[in-house]
């Protein structure tokens, strides 16, 4: 069940968002060159789709332990010191994700209160900014759920 929530579901969402972005782009090209009418909101919506895709992908990356690692020296550490180092890395990830979640929550709340919308598409600005909140919250949860894998370095 956890694998479905943190790995499979985000990948499906990423695929769906990618197909949606491609469909919007194709519709925009056809509209522009076949009918002389461009979808004025297309670029903005595709950027928002990309933002959501990136931050939803963070959950799957964190769950699988596929994020970037600077392990030039840490790969040589063995025994209990390796678990201690990995514990610090996991704690740092959770702390950083938690900090971003708190900051993002404040920004999204401000956008909701101000009722700001995007220039072209008129989409509430809280929606694209909520991608950071959602992505980093899911990433923190994924690290917590897979803490044993993070401590041992085995995914």
C-alpha positions as CSV (number, residue, x, y, z in Angstrom):
1,X,0.0,0.0,0.0
2,X,2.8,2.5,0.9
3,X,4.6,1.7,-2.4
4,X,1.4,2.5,-4.3
5,X,0.9,5.8,-2.4
6,X,4.5,7.0,-2.6
7,X,5.8,5.5,-5.8
8,X,3.1,4.2,-8.1
9,X,0.5,7.0,-7.7
10,X,3.0,9.8,-8.2
11,X,4.3,8.2,-11.4
12,X,0.7,7.9,-12.7
13,X,0.1,11.5,-11.8
14,X,3.4,12.5,-13.5
15,X,2.4,10.6,-16.7
16,X,-1.1,12.1,-16.7
17,X,0.3,15.6,-16.2
18,X,2.9,15.1,-19.0
19,X,0.2,13.9,-21.4
20,X,-2.0,16.8,-20.4
21,X,0.9,19.2,-21.1
22,X,1.5,17.6,-24.5
23,X,-2.2,17.8,-25.4
24,X,-2.3,21.5,-24.5
25,X,0.8,22.1,-26.6
26,X,-0.6,20.2,-29.6
27,X,-3.9,22.1,-29.3
28,X,-2.0,25.4,-29.2
29,X,0.1,24.5,-32.3
30,X,-2.9,23.4,-34.2
31,X,-4.9,26.4,-33.2
32,X,-2.1,28.8,-34.0
33,X,-1.2,27.4,-37.4
34,X,-4.4,25.9,-38.7
35,X,-6.9,28.4,-37.4
36,X,-4.8,31.5,-36.6
37,X,-5.9,31.4,-33.0
38,X,-3.4,30.7,-30.1
39,X,-4.5,29.6,-26.7
40,X,-3.2,32.6,-24.8
41,X,-3.2,30.7,-21.5
42,X,-1.3,27.6,-22.7
43,X,2.2,28.5,-21.8
44,X,1.2,29.6,-18.3
45,X,-0.8,26.4,-17.7
46,X,2.1,24.2,-19.0
47,X,4.5,25.9,-16.6
48,X,2.1,25.1,-13.7
49,X,1.8,21.5,-14.9
50,X,5.5,21.2,-14.9
51,X,5.8,22.6,-11.4
52,X,3.3,20.1,-10.1
53,X,5.0,17.3,-11.9
54,X,8.4,18.1,-10.4
55,X,7.1,18.4,-6.9
56,X,4.9,15.3,-7.1
57,X,7.9,13.4,-8.3
58,X,9.8,14.3,-5.1
59,X,7.6,11.8,-3.2
60,X,8.6,8.9,-5.5
61,X,12.3,9.9,-5.5
62,X,12.3,10.2,-1.7
63,X,10.5,6.9,-1.2
64,X,12.9,5.0,-3.5
65,X,16.0,6.8,-2.2
66,X,16.8,8.0,-5.7
67,X,17.7,11.5,-4.8
68,X,21.2,12.9,-5.4
69,X,23.8,11.9,-2.9
70,X,27.3,13.3,-2.2
71,X,28.8,10.0,-1.2
72,X,32.4,10.3,-2.2
73,X,33.6,10.0,1.4
74,X,30.5,8.5,3.1
75,X,30.6,5.4,0.8
76,X,33.8,4.4,2.6
77,X,32.2,4.5,6.1
78,X,31.2,1.1,7.5
79,X,29.6,-0.3,10.6
80,X,27.5,1.7,13.1
81,X,29.0,5.0,11.9
82,X,27.3,4.5,8.6
83,X,23.9,4.1,10.2
84,X,24.6,7.2,12.4
85,X,25.6,9.2,9.3
86,X,22.5,8.0,7.4
87,X,20.4,8.9,10.4
88,X,21.8,12.5,10.2
89,X,21.0,12.6,6.5
90,X,17.4,11.4,7.1
91,X,17.0,13.9,9.9
92,X,18.3,16.7,7.8
93,X,15.9,15.8,5.0
94,X,13.0,15.7,7.3
95,X,14.0,19.0,8.9
96,X,14.5,20.7,5.5
97,X,11.3,19.4,4.1
98,X,9.5,20.5,7.3
99,X,10.9,24.0,7.0
100,X,9.8,24.3,3.3
101,X,6.4,22.9,4.2
102,X,5.9,25.6,6.9
103,X,7.1,28.4,4.6
104,X,5.0,27.1,1.7
105,X,2.0,26.9,3.9
106,X,2.4,30.6,4.8
107,X,2.8,31.6,1.2
108,X,-0.2,29.6,0.0
109,X,-2.3,31.0,2.9
110,X,-1.3,34.6,1.8
111,X,-2.3,33.8,-1.8
112,X,-5.6,32.4,-0.7
113,X,-6.3,35.4,1.5
114,X,-5.3,37.9,-1.3
115,X,-7.3,36.0,-3.9
116,X,-4.5,36.5,-6.4
117,X,-4.8,34.9,-9.8
118,X,-2.3,34.3,-12.6
119,X,-2.1,36.8,-15.4
120,X,-3.1,34.7,-18.5
121,X,-5.1,31.8,-17.2
122,X,-6.7,33.4,-14.2
123,X,-5.7,30.4,-12.0
124,X,-5.5,31.2,-8.3
125,X,-1.9,31.6,-7.4
126,X,-2.4,29.3,-4.4
127,X,-2.7,26.3,-6.8
128,X,0.8,26.3,-8.3
129,X,2.4,27.3,-5.0
130,X,0.6,24.5,-3.3
131,X,2.8,22.1,-5.3
132,X,5.8,22.9,-3.1
133,X,3.7,22.3,0.0
134,X,2.4,19.0,-1.3
135,X,5.6,17.8,-2.7
136,X,7.8,18.5,0.3
137,X,5.2,17.2,2.7
138,X,5.0,13.9,0.8
139,X,8.8,13.7,0.7
140,X,9.1,14.1,4.4
141,X,6.4,11.4,4.9
142,X,8.2,9.2,2.5
143,X,11.5,9.5,4.5
144,X,9.7,8.8,7.7
145,X,7.9,5.8,6.3
146,X,11.2,4.4,4.8
147,X,13.4,5.4,7.8
148,X,14.8,1.9,8.1
149,X,15.9,1.9,4.5
150,X,17.5,5.4,5.0
151,X,19.4,4.1,8.1
152,X,20.7,1.0,6.3
153,X,21.2,2.6,2.9
154,X,19.3,-0.3,1.3
155,X,16.3,0.5,-0.8
